[in-house]
Structures are given as structure tokens and as C-alpha cells.
Amino acid sequence: MSENEIVTQEHGSEARLLAALSHASVVAEGLGVLVGVIVYVTQREKSKYAAFQALQASIFQLIGVGAMIACWVCWTIGFSVALIPMTSVPTPSDQTPPGFWLLMGTMLIPFAVMGVWALYGLWGAVRTWQGKDFRYIGIGAALERTGLWKEEE
């Protein structure tokens, strides 16, 4: 029996599916947190694997929502501050102020952060669908250290 078959048999297909859905719900930007919470609440007595993965995914997505809000607030403040000098320099009505497109280009930064965040969550979905134990950097270990989650011995 291959290692992949052993891992897949260790966690049932329902547990793997629910774990993968918890991670994949990152694409719902905010509402995905609820998916993880629902899976955690319904599976904590049935499947420790699915429950742990769902709890991790919820925390990851909650941090992601905070990070996205922070990115957009910073962008808005930076854009507003940079726009003040642009509006004070008179330009013909058919021309955009100097630097306007550069400022609009900085909008790509929050979108890039959102994309990387979603890809990391989707990577977790793929790994858990395969039945492998997936840990987000810092979150899985922190859950075990803080006592919010303890693996059964």
C-alpha cells in the first residue's frame, strides 16, 4: 500500500471534503470564516481532523479579513494624501494630473495580497483533500501552544 493510500484511509472522505471546503472557502472573502466555524462546530466530536482544519481555516481567514481591511485603509490614506498635491496643480481638463496612474497602480498591492492569501488557502484545500495534515505557518502550532486545540494522544 502506498503512503498516499494510507493517508487517505486514515481520514475518511467526508472529513477530507469538509476540511478542504473549510480551506477553499477563503475565496468567499469574509463569509468563508463562517464555513470553517460551522464545520468546526459540527465536526469537533466526529472528526478531529476536519475540526482542526476548519478551526485553522477560520482563524487564517479572520486574520486575512483584518489584513485586507488594513491594506485598503493604508491605500486609501496614501492615495488621499498623494492626491492633495495633484489637485492643487492646475492641468488642462483633458489631461490627468501627473502621477495619477502611478497612484492607481499602487492599488495592485492590496489585490496582490488578497491573491496570495487566497492561493495559500487553496493550497490548504488541496493538501487536506489529499488527506494530508496541513498547518498554516504559525497558526497550527499556535493553536496547540495556546491550548485551543490539543491532539488526542
ChimeraX attribute file (.defattr): number of C-alpha atoms within 10 A of each C-alpha:
attribute: neighborCount
match mode: 1-to-1
recipient: residues
	/A:1	5
	/A:2	6
	/A:3	8
	/A:4	12
	/A:5	11
	/A:6	11
	/A:7	14
	/A:8	16
	/A:9	11
	/A:10	14
	/A:11	21
	/A:12	14
	/A:13	14
	/A:14	12
	/A:15	23
	/A:16	25
	/A:17	18
	/A:18	25
	/A:19	33
	/A:20	27
	/A:21	25
	/A:22	33
	/A:23	32
	/A:24	23
	/A:25	23
	/A:26	29
	/A:27	17
	/A:28	13
	/A:29	15
	/A:30	18
	/A:31	15
	/A:32	21
	/A:33	25
	/A:34	17
	/A:35	22
	/A:36	32
	/A:37	19
	/A:38	16
	/A:39	23
	/A:40	27
	/A:41	13
	/A:42	13
	/A:43	19
	/A:44	15
	/A:45	10
	/A:46	12
	/A:47	19
	/A:48	18
	/A:49	24
	/A:50	29
	/A:51	26
	/A:52	26
	/A:53	29
	/A:54	29
	/A:55	28
	/A:56	27
	/A:57	33
	/A:58	27
	/A:59	18
	/A:60	23
	/A:61	28
	/A:62	19
	/A:63	14
	/A:64	20
	/A:65	19
	/A:66	11
	/A:67	16
	/A:68	19
	/A:69	13
	/A:70	13
	/A:71	17
	/A:72	15
	/A:73	13
	/A:74	13
	/A:75	19
	/A:76	13
	/A:77	11
	/A:78	13
	/A:79	16
	/A:80	12
	/A:81	11
	/A:82	14
	/A:83	15
	/A:84	10
	/A:85	11
	/A:86	15
	/A:87	11
	/A:88	9
	/A:89	9
	/A:90	8
	/A:91	12
	/A:92	7
	/A:93	7
	/A:94	6
	/A:95	7
	/A:96	11
	/A:97	17
	/A:98	13
	/A:99	12
	/A:100	13
	/A:101	10
	/A:102	9
	/A:103	16
	/A:104	11
	/A:105	10
	/A:106	13
	/A:107	15
	/A:108	12
	/A:109	13
	/A:110	18
	/A:111	14
	/A:112	11
	/A:113	15
	/A:114	19
	/A:115	13
	/A:116	11
	/A:117	20
	/A:118	21
	/A:119	15
	/A:120	16
	/A:121	23
	/A:122	20
	/A:123	16
	/A:124	26
	/A:125	27
	/A:126	20
	/A:127	18
	/A:128	27
	/A:129	22
	/A:130	18
	/A:131	25
	/A:132	18
	/A:133	14
	/A:134	18
	/A:135	16
	/A:136	16
	/A:137	9
	/A:138	9
	/A:139	15
	/A:140	19
	/A:141	12
	/A:142	14
	/A:143	16
	/A:144	12
	/A:145	11
	/A:146	9
	/A:147	9
	/A:148	10
	/A:149	17
	/A:150	12
	/A:151	9
	/A:152	5
	/A:153	3
